[in-house]
Amino acid sequence: MALKNIKKGAQRAQSAESGSAASRVAQLAPPASPEAEASLLGSILMNQDVCADVTELVSPDDFYYPKHKIIAKNNMGAVRLQLQH
């Protein structure tokens, strides 16, 4: 859910006027929240059912911070393997 909000924020920033300072900043780096990403990762780690639901909505590439991408990739991949068997 937090990443959906982040994506919505990015979309709003992109729709802003291209000449504004906020728009130029949005083009340089996507909005990122280490707290939101950490909360989502914590939920994934604590409950495999949450992870199964999250993998349908979010991919590791949706995380901005490299460490978070690695954690998400490893955990989501493990849950996908469990779901296949």
Residue pairs with C-beta under 8 A, 6 or more apart in sequence:
1 40
2 33
2 36
2 37
2 39
2 40
3 36
3 37
3 40
3 57
3 58
3 62
3 63
4 57
5 36
6 30
6 31
6 32
6 33
6 36
7 62
9 31
10 26
10 30
10 31
13 22
13 23
13 25
13 26
13 31
14 23
14 26
14 27
16 22
16 23
16 26
17 23
30 64
32 64
32 65
34 65
34 68
37 63
37 64
37 65
37 68
38 68
40 54
40 58
41 68
41 71
41 72
41 75
43 50
43 51
43 54
44 50
44 51
44 54
44 72
44 75
44 76
44 79
45 51
45 75
48 79
48 82
51 75
51 76
51 79
52 79
52 83
54 76
55 76
55 79
55 80
58 72
59 72
59 76
60 69
60 70
60 72
60 73
60 76
61 69
62 72
63 69
63 72
